[in-house]
Amino acid sequence: MEIKTGLKYTESHEWIKVEDSIAIVGITDYAQDALGDIVFVEVPEVERKVSKGAEVVNIESVKVAEAVYAPVSGTICEINEQLEDEPELLNEAPYDTFIYSIEMTDPSELNGFMDAAEYEEFINNSKE
Amino acid sequence: MKITPLHSVYANLPGTKLVDFGGWEMPIQFEKGILAEHRTVRNAVGLFDVSHMGEILVEGSDALAFLDYLLTNKIVGSEEGRCIYTPMCRDDGGTVDDLLVYVFSGQSCLLVVNAANTDKDFQWIRQVLDAGEWNCKAANVSGNWAQLAVQGPGSLAVMEKISKGFEPGAIPYYRHRRACQTAGVTALVSRTGYTGEDGFEIYCPSADAPRLWDALRAEGALPCGLGARDLLRLEAALPLYGHELTDSISPLEAGLSMFVKLEKEGFIGRDRLLAMKEQGLPRRLYGLEMSESGVPRDGCMVYLSGETSSAGVVTSGGKSLMRESFIALALLENGRVKIGDEVEVDIRGKRKTALIVKKPFYRRSE
């Protein structure tokens, strides 16, 4: 299971890459493996204002539908349009495939997310 | 949870994902994943462990007559060696289960039933037997049998390689042959399946199952899980008990009238089914194909365009690789829609448009 350093991680298995005031969000290798083959991704509209915890993305695998929640508050500034035709990119390259990015209103909301080592420990603990 | 005789063979392989399927711990997928497994069955050959299926043996001089009364399809007069698909109904026309009857002889048949229904079916059969004066008995022999399914256009070639003393290709569609030698294992082999492809189902004693599994794998059959099996049967529009058929859905509503012989004298559910047919079926199973992207799933409500009250509900849905679209089976009010009509499916609170299309969604080319 690949875990990439330099990213922040949520307990719901999203990764967050921070570039200044922008948070770029995707799902982790663990998440894509647990979901199985992903067949549909419903992304939010650009410029939509979201608050932390809001449901912004719907990922559908062959087996299940899974909601992805906004890890921080802000405005959606970019979505990965490639996912409309190639949702399988999330399986093939989860860390190279972002889902959306968000212009944060309060970057301090990032405090408390895990780093790579903490996320690895989190996964190992949740397996037991 | 219950496990099959093959559980220990694959449970610890990397990539195997096990789930609770009606009280059985079964593989939903193996290493390559559901979509790759689906493609393999459509293009080459896949191997399924379906040992969770139940087997009930009915024997005695009245065996066939009893089954004619118990089941909706015609059993009396069937030749030895036939496999007969049939619903089993309640008095009110609801479906107890759908199953395959293997006609061994004029006095002996094996019923292959859905895993989760095995106990319910056996109880039902015993109850019907006890209520009449039948000269036959029923035994739940599920524990003795393992069942493997070899499915896909390459299945005959694989079967030929492991078979001795019989020609698997000489077994016609929906026929079986007993005491076949396959990979050194004595087995019952039938030309049947649940994928919409050519294929075989092999029944052998539980202890022999790992040997047969390994031999089939060695000939190139790819292990496939229940996830692929579900997608394959959905494309072929084959009903799955608990979805298209339940205690409260009749086989006529599920589009299975060719397996309900209403002209047959007195069988359980006949009066109600006949009345239902004469008065018009309240609901019917339709095929849907999404025009807008979204995955219709079991339980999604279906609406006629612009209407506020629903016309029915999705019973199964998913992505069709063969059509490259999202498809569903839905039980809708009869007569409200026809092929080509547009409907709306409520997917996670959003109404998305779909077309009523012909079933099946996929049919193999001969």
Chai-1 contact restraints between the chains, C-beta under 6 A:
chainA,res_idxA,chainB,res_idxB,connection_type,confidence,min_distance_angstrom,max_distance_angstrom,comment,restraint_id
A,G36,B,I34,contact,1.0,0.0,6.0,A-B,restraint_1
A,D37,B,G33,contact,1.0,0.0,6.0,A-B,restraint_2
A,D37,B,I34,contact,1.0,0.0,6.0,A-B,restraint_3
A,D37,B,L35,contact,1.0,0.0,6.0,A-B,restraint_4
A,V39,B,K319,contact,1.0,0.0,6.0,A-B,restraint_5
A,F40,B,V295,contact,1.0,0.0,6.0,A-B,restraint_6
A,E60,B,V295,contact,1.0,0.0,6.0,A-B,restraint_7
A,V62,B,I34,contact,1.0,0.0,6.0,A-B,restraint_8
A,V62,B,G227,contact,1.0,0.0,6.0,A-B,restraint_9
